[in-house]
């Protein structure tokens, strides 16, 4: 399981207390840098100390979803700001599933989480068109 140090919050659910890097296959045309997170052109994701996220939307926050939900929220934030393409967002959804499986989530539950993410994406962005 990927080690991550975080705390619960009032406005957000969680805040990263120790930053980390993760190599991904999501390659933006240029480096993306926002408060507390970045993604370089080689796919290196950096989550800095202080990054806040809301846990797993629509799922129970268990140890085996925390890392994946944190990473996924960074990609969702960039997609919302139109810094990522739809295809890159889809890759982020797949990355979420890979990360939660790696952290020990059952294939069955990971499939439900992935399905919920896909449904949420369809509803969210269809309503915002």
C-alpha positions in Angstrom: 0.0 0.0 0.0 1.3 3.5 -0.9 2.2 5.4 2.2 0.6 8.9 2.5 0.4 11.1 5.5 -2.8 13.3 5.7 -5.2 14.8 8.2 -9.0 15.4 8.3 -10.3 19.0 7.9 -13.5 21.0 8.3 -14.0 22.6 4.8 -12.2 19.9 2.9 -12.1 16.4 4.1 -8.3 15.9 4.0 -5.0 17.7 3.6 -1.7 16.0 2.5 0.9 16.5 5.3 3.9 15.1 3.3 4.2 15.6 -0.4 4.9 12.8 -2.9 5.6 12.1 -6.5 4.0 9.5 -8.8 5.1 8.7 -12.4 2.0 8.5 -14.7 1.4 7.9 -18.4 -0.6 11.1 -18.6 1.4 13.6 -20.7 0.2 17.2 -20.9 1.5 19.3 -23.8 3.1 21.7 -21.2 3.7 21.4 -17.5 0.6 22.0 -15.4 1.3 23.8 -12.1 -1.5 24.8 -9.7 -1.5 25.4 -5.9 0.0 22.3 -4.3 0.1 20.1 -7.4 1.8 19.8 -10.7 2.2 17.4 -13.7 5.2 17.7 -16.0 5.4 16.9 -19.7 6.9 13.5 -18.8 3.9 12.5 -16.7 5.5 13.1 -13.3 2.7 14.1 -10.8 3.8 16.0 -7.7 1.4 16.5 -4.9 2.8 19.0 -2.4 2.3 19.3 1.3 -1.0 21.2 1.8 -2.9 19.7 -1.1 -6.6 19.3 0.0 -9.2 16.9 -1.4 -12.6 15.6 -0.6 -11.8 11.9 -0.4 -13.6 9.3 -2.5 -16.7 10.9 -4.0 -19.6 8.4 -3.7 -17.5 5.8 -1.9 -16.5 5.1 1.7 -13.0 6.5 2.6 -11.0 3.5 3.5 -7.2 3.2 3.6 -7.1 1.5 0.2 -8.8 4.4 -1.6 -7.1 7.4 0.0 -4.0 7.6 -2.2 -6.0 6.9 -5.4 -8.7 9.5 -4.6 -6.0 12.1 -3.8 -4.3 11.6 -7.1 -7.6 11.4 -9.0 -8.8 14.7 -7.5 -5.7 16.5 -8.7 -6.5 15.4 -12.3 -10.2 16.3 -11.8 -9.2 19.8 -10.7 -7.0 20.2 -13.8 -9.8 18.9 -16.0 -12.3 21.3 -14.5 -9.9 24.2 -15.3 -9.6 22.9 -18.8 -5.9 22.1 -18.4 -6.4 18.4 -19.4 -8.2 16.9 -22.3 -11.1 14.5 -22.1 -8.8 11.6 -23.1 -6.4 12.6 -20.3 -9.2 12.7 -17.8 -10.3 9.1 -18.9 -6.7 8.0 -18.3 -6.9 9.5 -14.8 -10.0 7.4 -14.2 -8.2 4.3 -15.2 -5.2 5.3 -13.1 -7.5 5.6 -10.1 -8.6 2.0 -10.6 -5.0 0.8 -10.9 -4.0 2.6 -7.8 -6.8 1.3 -5.6 -6.2 -2.2 -6.8 -2.5 -1.9 -6.0 -3.4 -0.7 -2.5 -5.4 -3.8 -1.9 -9.0 -3.0 -2.9 -11.0 -6.0 -4.2 -11.6 -6.2 -7.9 -15.3 -6.1 -7.2 -15.2 -2.9 -5.1 -12.7 -1.3 -7.5 -15.1 -2.0 -10.4 -17.9 -0.3 -8.5 -15.7 2.7 -7.7 -14.6 3.0 -11.3 -18.2 2.7 -12.6 -19.3 5.4 -10.1 -16.5 7.7 -11.4 -17.6 7.1 -15.0 -21.3 7.8 -14.2 -20.4 10.9 -12.1 -18.3 12.2 -15.0 -21.1 11.7 -17.5 -23.7 13.4 -15.3 -21.4 16.2 -14.2 -20.1 17.2 -17.6 -23.3 16.6 -19.5 -25.2 18.9 -17.1 -22.5 21.6 -17.5 -22.5 21.7 -21.3 
